[in-house]
Amino acid sequence: MVVLAAGVVTKSGKGLMSRQFVDMSRVRIEGLLAAFPKLVSADRQHTYVETDSIRYLYQPMESMYLVLVTNKSSNILEDLETLRLLGKVVTDFVLPLEEEYVAAAAFDLIFAFDEVVTLGGHKENVTSGQVRQNIEMESHEEKLHKMIIQSKINETKDVMKKKAMEIERQKLDAGRSGRPGMGYTGGVSSGDGMGMGGMPQSYGRPDITPSYGGMGIQSATSTVPTTGKSIGRKGMKLGGKPGGASMLASLKAEGETVEDIVGGAAAAAVPVEMPKEPVFVTIEEKLSVALNKDGGVEGMEVAGSMSLLVNGEGENQCVKVLLDGAPAPGYQFKTHPNIDKNLYSSEHVLGLKDPSRPFPTGAPLGVLKWRYQSMDESDIPLTVNCWPSVSGGQSYINIEYECTASFDLHDVRIVVPLPALAAPPHVNQIDGDHQYDARKSVWIWKIDLLDQDNSSGSAEFVIPAAAASAFFPIQVSFSAQKTLCDLKIAQVVGAITGDQIKFGMKQSLVTESYVIE
């Protein structure tokens, strides 16, 4: 039995947490988890699915799956027992079973999974109660030791209180009798010899420092001159030595993304500028796409939201948003519970049920959400195809993209996993820039801007011969300043006065998951 990884994913393929028990890259495990929901069929009663090389064992948990990834030669009966034990562990550490709670307890789950499965993928003979005990690390000897330490601390505090009370009593007695206190000074006097002077009501060290200059002993009250050169000692300085720059250069050479310390601190100190308009509308969309390596579409989903940031006062806090035209066909819209649904359905206007009720100010409020699912390739704004082939002991990888979006795409990144290489890939042709990350063993195709001038492109690179499956899954990411839903706002008016209110708007589209498996 060999367990490759165990994790929790949503039914849409978003990985919440994962623990790998064998050497496996992050891109590889993310691709495996993203591909899993597409293999699950609703009409099947089995709790496992298989591919050409691996086996998934899964257990539904509310809106998520607990997934065990094993090789096909593993004992499925032992794997099912491991899956049941991990299911008990998850319910012990995560309540309720929701995405945010799983993400919050991710590290506890990783430690718990390590108690169940060893590094290498073999199951430990433990129970869920033993896992809980090991994670909490309860020990009778430790508790006893802490009790002894605490008792010593309490005893020391009692002794300190008694000593403090005794010292106060001695001070009071000395004040009543007019005698000097018990303190004394051991410094060098300003006379010819050493003497003892009284220091009433003082038990601390006198704040004098004898200096030995010239041929004799100077007065104890003499001070060090403040003029002249200071002592030539320097503290540690960040970025002041060339060693730091060489370290950054070595990290860059290994493919790591590094940032200058001074530049990063200066950038972090720049305050975020708040919108100046009385009303600011933010429209955001997240795109999830799953393609197979043969070019077919496994699934596409768009999740969007609209939020309002109201900065006005008085009646300007009571606003309505008038949308331009009917909602896009195929999109499923859902309004906030406080939004008047009848007004939105009949007039395409977003307003509160109580028009006199003001919007909260200073923080954005989500007023509308929408979702769109499709299996049509023409709906995907950017399609990517990979064609690996072997010839003469070398693998030739040809990749092409085509952008069908009506708007520009920014920061396009196509990440291709590679087997371990002794040298970077040789790039024969590319439209754009590229980068080889040796630490993560991936090749990255970079296109900063996709517009009408470069709506399609291709790249080819060569590495030593490898299996075609080694170049998958491919991860794609990009962003845009437009949205697929293309929700337009006609105007924003006061809900009470009906006067038009100036507003600002920002639209953004980002990829949450784009995998080619």
Secondary structure, 3 states (H helix, E strand, C coil): CCEEEEEEEECCCCEEEEEECCCCCHHHHHHHHHHHHHHCCCCCCCCEEECCCEEEEEEEECCEEEEEEEECCCCHHHHHHHHHHHHHHHHHHCCCCCHHHHHHCHHHHHHHHHHHECCCCCECCCCHHHHHHHHHCCCHHHHHHHHHHHHHHHHHHHHHHHHHHHHHHHHHHHHHHCCCCCCECCCCCCCCCCCCCECCCCCCCCCCCCCCCCCCCCCCCCCCCCCCCCCCCCCCCCCCCHHHHHHHHHHHHCCCCCCCHHHHHHHHCCCCCCCCCCEEEEEEEEEEEEECCCCCEEEEEEEEEEEEEECCCHHHHCEEEEECCCCCCCCEEEECCCECHHHHHHHCEECECCCCCCCCECCCEEEEEEEEEECCHHHCCEEEEEEEEEECCEEEEEEEEEECCCCCEEEEEEEEECCCCCCCCEEEEECCEEEEECCCCEEEEEEEEECHHHCEEEEEEEEECCCHHHHCCEEEEEEECCCCCCCCEEEEEECCCCCEECEEEEEEEEEEEEEEC
